[in-house]
Amino acid sequence: MLLERALREAGVPAEHYWIEGVHEPAPTPPDFAYLRARPGGGGWETGVFEQGAYEPVAAHDTEAGACAHLRSLLGV
């Protein structure tokens, strides 16, 4: 995925983000920004994982929109 490469090249630490099916650090970090398929289908979701819970920030109809939002969450 182009997003993962862009984040690596920007120097974003691997444990700061999680991209479903593409970049899933193990062991799972305690908190991170994420991009995943929207639960129940129908698009994508971005948000933060903190204290063992996913906290959605935004829903996206397109993968490109979700990728752009994850970049902004990470300050890239």
Secondary structure, 3 states (H helix, E strand, C coil): CHHHHHHHHCCCCHHHEEECCCECCCCCCCCEEEEEECCCCCCEEEEEEECCEEEEEEEECCHHHHHHHHHHHCCC
